[in-house]
Amino acid sequence: MKKQLLLGQTLGFSGNPLLGDWADAVNFDSAGGVLIEDGRITATGNAAHLRADNPDAAVTDYGDALISAGFVDAHMHYPQTGMIASWGKQLIDWLNTYTFPEEARFGDRAYADDVANRTLDIAVAHGTTTLTSFCTIHPGSVDALFEAADARNMAVFAGKTCMDRNAPDNLRDSAQLAYDDSKALLEKWHGKGRANYVITPRFSPTSTPEQLTALGTLWAEHPSCLMQTHLSEQLPEIAWVKELFPDARDYLDTYEMHGLLGARGLYGHAIHLEEREIARLAEVGAAVVHCPTSNTFIGSGLFDMMGLAKAALTIGLATDTGGGSSFSMLRTMAAAYEIGQLRGTALHPAQLMWLATEGSAAALKMSGEIGHLGVGAVADITVLDLQSTPAIAQRASRALDIWDAVFPTIMMGDDRAVRDVWIAGEKQSA
């Protein structure tokens, strides 16, 4: 495969900017380059030096556009694409009113295929090169997403959503069927190309202890898989969990007591955590995923970014489509900034960009492979136009440094700010 050399302003990271001085973790070059060979990044550095060392490379010069690792969405629901931005409910009513009726449609494989392809097209248009999704109870919904991702050579993490109570009859399985279907899908997809199967109980209220135990057993049998679920999103939900699991010490314990707490666990939301829960998540090396547009849209609460970072938790960032109100990781970063302000901490643009790339990759246990603008990573790359609209351009024209130029795009940018996307070294069509 011919070498590709991308030139522009480059932004990567050598550490976690949430810990210590953010500037120590940043690798920025105003005249940088990224060399791609066989779908991976083989060199980064000064543009002139890379040009001189690789005269045979095909050059794409992006000028003053920002070359970043592709965005990694660590928690979303592709079956909710069609009903994103549905008005006015909190979590439980929202699930019953909008989510469950829509998910029931995914028994139709043609419908699942259509939504899967539409979701990935929208994600890529917004600069997202990897997403992590809940599917539905239907095995075909998993096949649809992985097949759509395979056609794009796109890294996707997903699994069948398992529920055997507190859900409509046509969206319930059983403990045994959850195990059997998940195992069959795992064996079919996990590690095939860029597909990664994720064991997926929706959350404790919709799974009996028997189903949680069955899925915990499956995870123990296949420890290379991730496991994803929801944790402490809303206060009424937490109260409901306490009623359903009276012997549990807290919400997290409803997973732990059934084998669903571990280093490869992804716990979405994690807003109202107790001290024991924070300590246990940190102790086992699990990841929590911040879903800021969802948390404000559904009225869930304010995630404690800096408190959990200081507690040594791994933190990813996500759209949570369709509880989240945007497909854009730029808008998601903006919402994370706004929530940080309400909690008394103004997240720096470097910290926000890290969360949307390296942070989410770390949550998925894929550091250095995705979300990384460095040697050895898959060449999943997003190129941002930092003057994509008149409003952004007039603000960027006053920028004193790169962060002053990037921040208006984070706060006001959308898919128009995404100049190009490369997946595994292949430029995606506009």
C-alpha positions in Angstrom: 0.0 0.0 0.0 1.3 3.5 -0.9 2.5 5.7 1.9 0.2 8.5 2.9 1.5 11.7 4.5 -1.0 14.0 6.2 0.3 17.5 7.0 -1.2 20.1 9.3 -1.3 21.1 12.9 -1.1 17.8 14.8 -2.4 17.0 18.3 -1.5 13.9 20.3 -0.9 13.0 23.9 1.8 11.3 25.9 -0.1 11.1 29.2 -3.4 11.9 31.0 -4.0 15.7 31.2 -6.6 15.2 33.9 -3.7 14.3 36.3 -1.1 16.9 37.0 -0.2 19.7 34.6 -2.2 19.2 31.4 0.6 20.8 29.3 3.0 18.0 30.3 0.7 15.4 28.5 0.3 17.3 25.2 2.2 16.7 21.9 1.3 19.6 19.6 3.1 20.7 16.4 1.9 23.7 14.4 3.7 22.3 11.3 3.3 18.5 11.9 2.7 15.4 9.9 1.4 11.9 10.2 2.8 9.1 8.0 0.5 6.2 7.3 1.5 2.8 5.9 -0.7 -0.3 5.7 -3.4 1.3 7.7 -1.3 2.2 10.7 0.7 5.3 11.8 4.4 4.7 11.2 5.8 8.1 12.1 4.7 11.5 13.4 6.7 14.7 13.7 7.9 17.8 11.8 6.3 18.1 8.4 9.5 19.1 6.6 11.4 16.2 8.0 8.7 13.7 7.2 8.5 15.0 3.6 12.3 14.8 3.2 12.4 11.3 4.6 9.5 10.0 2.6 9.7 11.4 -0.9 7.5 8.6 -2.3 4.6 9.3 0.0 1.3 10.7 -1.3 0.9 14.0 0.5 -2.4 15.6 1.7 -1.7 19.1 3.0 -4.4 20.3 5.4 -2.8 23.7 6.1 -3.8 25.0 9.5 -6.5 22.3 10.0 -6.0 20.2 13.2 -5.1 16.6 12.7 -6.3 14.5 15.7 -6.9 10.9 16.5 -10.4 9.9 15.5 -13.1 10.3 18.2 -14.0 7.3 20.3 -17.6 7.2 21.6 -17.5 4.9 24.6 -21.3 4.4 25.2 -24.3 4.7 22.9 -27.4 2.9 21.7 -27.5 2.7 17.9 -31.1 1.4 18.0 -32.1 4.7 19.5 -30.9 6.7 16.5 -34.3 7.2 15.1 -35.8 8.6 18.3 -33.0 10.8 19.4 -34.2 14.2 20.8 -37.6 12.8 22.0 -39.2 15.3 24.4 -39.7 15.4 28.0 -39.2 12.3 30.1 -36.8 11.1 32.8 -35.2 7.8 32.6 -37.8 5.1 33.4 -40.7 6.9 31.7 -38.4 7.7 28.7 -37.5 4.0 28.3 -41.1 2.9 28.4 -42.4 5.7 26.2 -39.8 5.9 23.5 -37.0 3.4 23.8 -38.7 0.1 24.2 -41.3 0.6 21.4 -38.4 1.6 19.1 -36.2 -1.3 20.1 -39.1 -3.8 19.4 -38.8 -2.9 15.7 -35.3 -4.5 15.5 -36.8 -7.9 15.2 -37.0 -6.9 11.5 -33.5 -7.5 10.2 -34.0 -5.1 7.3 -34.9 -2.3 9.7 -31.8 -3.1 11.8 -29.6 -3.0 8.8 -31.0 0.4 7.8 -30.5 2.0 11.2 -27.0 0.4 11.7 -25.8 1.9 8.4 -27.4 5.2 9.1 -25.8 5.4 12.6 -22.3 4.7 11.3 -22.7 7.2 8.5 -23.7 9.9 10.9 -21.0 9.0 13.4 -18.3 9.1 10.8 -19.6 12.4 9.4 -19.1 13.8 12.9 -15.5 12.5 13.2 -16.3 9.4 15.3 -14.2 6.5 14.1 -15.0 4.0 16.9 -18.3 3.5 18.8 -19.4 1.3 21.6 -23.1 0.4 21.4 -25.9 -1.5 23.1 -27.9 -3.4 20.5 -31.4 -4.9 21.3 -32.6 -8.2 22.5 -32.5 -9.5 18.9 -29.3 -11.3 17.8 -29.9 -9.8 14.3 -29.4 -6.3 15.7 -25.9 -7.3 16.6 -25.2 -8.9 13.3 -26.5 -5.8 11.5 -24.1 -3.4 13.4 -21.0 -5.6 13.1 -21.7 -6.2 9.4 -22.1 -2.5 8.7 -18.9 -1.8 10.7 -17.0 -4.5 8.8 -17.9 -2.9 5.5 -16.2 0.3 6.7 -13.3 -1.5 8.4 -14.4 0.4 11.5 -13.7 -0.7 15.1 -17.0 -1.2 16.9 -17.7 -2.6 20.3 -21.2 -4.0 20.8 -23.4 -6.7 22.2 -26.9 -8.1 22.6 -28.8 -6.2 25.3 -30.2 -8.7 27.8 -33.4 -8.2 29.8 -35.7 -10.7 31.5 -37.9 -8.5 33.6 -39.4 -5.0 33.9 -39.5 -4.7 30.1 -42.2 -5.5 27.5 -42.9 -9.1 26.7 -41.4 -8.8 23.2 -38.1 -7.4 24.6 -37.5 -10.1 27.3 -35.4 -13.2 27.0 -34.4 -15.4 30.0 -31.2 -16.2 31.9 -30.5 -19.2 29.7 -31.3 -17.4 26.4 -29.2 -14.4 27.4 -26.3 -16.7 28.0 -26.8 -18.8 24.8 -27.4 -15.9 22.4 -24.5 -13.9 23.9 -22.1 -16.8 23.7 -23.1 -17.6 20.1 -22.7 -13.9 19.0 -19.4 -13.7 20.9 -18.0 -16.7 19.2 -19.2 -15.4 15.8 -17.9 -11.9 16.1 -15.3 -11.3 18.8 -11.9 -10.6 17.2 -13.2 -10.9 13.7 -11.6 -8.0 11.8 -12.1 -5.0 14.1 -15.2 -6.3 15.8 -15.2 -6.6 19.6 -18.1 -8.3 21.4 -19.3 -6.8 24.7 -21.4 -8.7 27.2 -24.4 -6.4 27.8 -26.9 -6.6 30.6 -28.9 -3.4 30.2 -28.9 -2.6 33.9 -29.8 -4.4 37.1 -33.6 -3.4 37.1 -34.2 -5.3 33.9 -32.2 -8.4 34.7 -33.1 -11.0 37.4 -30.3 -12.2 39.7 -30.3 -15.4 37.6 -29.7 -13.5 34.4 -26.9 -11.4 35.9 -25.3 -14.6 37.2 -25.5 -16.2 33.8 -23.8 -13.2 32.2 -21.2 -13.1 34.9 -20.5 -16.7 34.2 -20.1 -16.0 30.5 -17.7 -13.1 31.2 -15.6 -15.4 33.4 -15.4 -17.9 30.5 -14.4 -15.1 28.1 -12.4 -12.6 30.1 -11.0 -10.9 27.0 -14.4 -9.4 26.3 -15.6 -6.1 27.7 -18.8 -6.0 29.7 -21.0 -2.9 29.6 -24.0 -1.7 31.6 -25.5 1.3 33.4 -24.7 2.5 36.9 -26.2 5.2 39.2 -27.7 7.4 36.5 -30.7 8.8 38.3 -31.8 8.9 42.0 -35.2 7.2 41.4 -33.4 4.4 39.5 -31.0 3.9 42.5 -34.0 3.7 44.9 -35.6 1.2 42.6 -32.4 -0.9 42.6 -32.4 -0.9 46.4 -35.9 -2.3 46.4 -35.1 -5.0 43.8 -31.9 -6.0 45.5 -32.4 -5.5 49.3 -29.3 -7.6 50.2 -26.9 -5.5 48.0 -24.6 -3.0 49.7 -25.2 -0.5 46.9 -25.9 -0.3 43.2 -22.5 -1.5 42.2 -22.9 -4.5 44.4 -25.8 -5.8 42.3 -23.2 -6.4 39.6 -20.3 -7.5 41.8 -22.3 -10.2 43.6 -23.1 -11.7 40.2 -19.6 -11.6 38.7 -20.1 -8.4 36.7 -17.4 -6.2 38.2 -14.0 -6.3 36.7 -11.2 -4.4 35.0 -12.9 -4.8 31.6 -16.2 -3.4 32.8 -17.7 -0.3 31.4 -20.2 1.5 33.7 -22.2 4.2 31.9 -23.1 7.4 33.7 -21.9 6.8 37.3 -23.2 10.1 38.5 -24.4 9.4 42.1 -21.7 7.0 43.3 -21.1 6.1 47.0 -17.6 6.1 48.4 -17.5 2.3 48.5 -18.4 2.2 44.8 -15.7 4.6 43.8 -13.1 2.7 45.8 -14.1 -0.6 44.3 -14.2 0.6 40.7 -10.7 2.1 41.2 -9.5 -1.0 42.9 -10.5 -3.4 40.1 -9.4 -1.0 37.3 -12.9 -0.6 35.8 -14.0 2.3 33.7 -16.8 4.8 34.0 -18.2 6.6 31.0 -19.4 10.2 31.2 -22.5 11.0 29.0 -22.9 14.7 29.5 -25.6 15.6 26.9 -27.7 12.7 28.1 -27.2 13.6 31.8 -28.6 17.1 31.1 -31.2 16.1 28.6 -32.8 13.5 30.8 -32.1 15.5 34.0 -29.9 12.9 35.6 -27.3 15.0 37.5 -23.7 16.4 37.3 -20.9 13.9 36.8 -17.9 14.5 39.1 -15.1 14.5 36.5 -12.2 15.8 38.6 -13.2 14.0 41.7 -13.3 10.6 40.0 -10.1 11.3 38.1 -8.3 12.1 41.4 -9.7 8.8 42.7 -7.8 7.0 39.9 -10.8 6.0 37.9 -10.5 5.4 34.2 -13.0 7.8 32.5 -14.4 7.7 28.9 -16.6 10.1 27.1 -19.8 9.3 25.1 -22.8 10.6 23.3 -25.2 8.1 24.8 -27.4 8.4 21.7 -30.4 8.6 21.9 -30.7 9.7 25.5 -27.9 12.0 24.5 -29.1 14.8 22.3 -26.3 14.9 19.8 -24.3 12.5 17.6 -21.3 14.9 17.8 -18.3 14.3 20.1 -17.6 18.0 19.8 -21.0 18.8 21.3 -20.3 16.1 23.9 -17.1 17.8 24.8 -18.9 21.1 25.1 -21.5 19.6 27.4 -18.7 18.1 29.5 -17.2 21.5 29.8 -20.5 23.0 30.9 -21.1 20.3 33.5 -17.5 20.9 34.8 -18.3 24.5 35.2 -21.4 23.8 37.2 -19.2 21.6 39.4 -16.6 24.3 39.8 -13.9 23.1 37.4 -13.3 24.5 33.9 -11.9 21.6 31.9 -9.1 22.7 29.5 -9.5 22.1 25.8 -6.6 19.6 26.0 -8.5 17.6 28.6 -11.6 17.6 26.6 -9.8 16.4 23.4 -8.1 13.7 25.5 -11.3 12.4 26.9 -12.8 12.1 23.4 -9.8 10.1 22.1 -7.2 8.7 24.5 -9.5 8.6 27.5 -12.3 6.6 25.8 -9.7 4.3 24.2 -8.3 3.6 27.7 -11.8 2.8 28.9 -12.1 0.3 26.1 -8.7 -1.2 27.0 -7.4 -0.1 23.6 -4.8 2.4 24.5 -2.2 2.8 21.7 -4.4 1.0 19.2 -7.2 3.6 18.7 -7.8 7.2 19.8 -4.1 7.7 19.5 -2.0 9.8 17.2 1.2 8.0 17.6 3.4 5.3 16.1 1.8 1.9 16.0 -1.8 3.0 16.3 -4.4 2.2 13.6 -4.7 5.3 11.4 -8.2 6.3 12.5 -7.9 10.1 12.1 -10.2 13.1 12.3 -9.2 16.4 10.7 -10.9 19.5 12.1 -11.4 22.8 10.3 -11.0 25.3 13.1 -12.8 28.0 11.1 -15.8 25.9 9.8 -18.5 28.6 10.2 -18.5 32.4 10.2 -19.2 32.5 13.9 -16.3 30.1 14.7 -14.0 31.8 12.2 -14.5 35.3 13.7 -13.7 34.0 17.1 -10.7 31.9 16.0 -9.2 34.9 14.2 -8.6 36.4 17.6 -6.9 33.3 19.0 -3.7 33.8 20.9 -2.6 30.1 20.8 -3.8 26.7 19.6 -6.1 26.2 22.5 -7.8 29.6 21.9 -8.3 28.4 18.3 -9.6 24.9 19.3 -12.0 25.9 22.0 -14.5 27.7 19.8 -14.8 24.6 17.6 -15.4 22.4 20.7 -18.1 24.8 21.9 -19.8 25.7 18.6 -18.6 23.0 16.1 -20.7 20.3 14.5 -20.2 18.0 11.5 -19.2 21.1 9.4 -16.0 21.3 11.4 -15.0 17.8 10.3 -12.9 18.3 7.2 -11.9 14.7 6.7 -12.0 11.3 8.4 -9.6 8.5 7.8 -10.4 4.9 9.0 -7.5 2.4 9.0 -5.6 4.6 6.6 -8.4 5.0 4.1 -9.9 8.4 3.5 -13.7 8.2 3.9 -15.9 9.7 1.1 -17.7 13.0 2.0 
